[in-house]
Amino acid sequence: MGVISVKYLLTLVLATIVCLPLLAMERDRSSVRCDGGHIRHGMDKYQVISRCGDPRAQETISGDDQPKVDKLVYKFKRSPSAPLIIFTFRGGKLINIKESR
């Protein structure tokens, strides 16, 4: 009986480790499509805004010795369950696309 409970515990721990990323409900994207076209890493901030329109929100983070980081938040579909798309720019270039629910 002790062996069965150890196997059960190991299975439970492994299942938890595998499923944790799913619980976060966030995922990185390599590209995304908006009404104005396809958006991918390396594009500049102005290209994204010209293709996707004005963002719902934006944030700028800057430090003394670090390049400026901008985040633009979009929601392309009107549905309440539609994900937010967060574009992150460093030095004006798109470095990350994240989908968040």
N, C-alpha and C positions, 0 to 999 in steps of 0.2 A: 504494500500500500504506500510506503514511503517513496518508492521509485516512481509510481504513477503520479503522485502529487508533484514530484520534482519535474517530471516530463511536462505535466500540465502547466506548471509555473513557467518553465522555459518557453513553452509554446505561447503562453500569454504575453510574456515579455517581448518575444520576437514579433508577435502580431502588433503589439503596441508601438514598437519602434518603426515598423513598416508603415503603420497607419497614421503616425503623427503628422507627416507633411500634408495629408489629406484634411486633417482637422483645421489646419491654418487657413484653408480656403483662399490661398494666394498662390499664384504661380507666375513664373517668369515666362515671357513670350519673346520670341526672336523677331516677330513682326506682327503687325495688326493692320486692318483695313478700316479706313473711315470714308466718308462720302467723297472726299477729294482724291483718294488714292491710297496706295500702299505705303505704310510707314515701317522703316527698319532701322536697326542700329547704324550709327554713323551720320545720320541726317542731322542738319542743324535745326535749332529751335524755330527759326522763321519758316523753314520748309514745312515743319509739322503744323504750325499754326495756320499757314496758308492752305494746307490740305484738309485740316480737321476743324478749322474755325477757332473761335475763342474758347479757352478752357473754362470749366465750371469753377475751378480754383487753381491758384498757383502759389508757390512758396519759393523763396530764394534764401539759400544758406551760404554765408561767406565767412571765411576766417582770414586772419592776417597772412598766413603763409600757405594757404590752400586755394586752389582754383574755385571759382564760384560754382555752386551746384543749384540748378533750378529744377523744380518739379511742377509738371502740369497735370491736372486731373481732368479726365473726360468721362462722360457716360454717353455712349453712342446710341443706345436704345432707350426709349421712354419707359419701358417696363420697370416696375419697382424691383424686380429680381435681376435686372441686367447688371453686369459687373462694372466696377469703376476701372478705368485704364489709367495707370500712372506712368507718365514718361519722365525719366530722370536724365538731365543734361549736365555734363561737366565741361566747362570751357566752351559752352555753346553747342556741343555735339551730343547726340542721343547715345547714352551708354546702357540704359536699362528700360525695359517695358514690363510692367507688372500688372497683372489682372487680379483684382481683389473683390470679393463678394461680401 
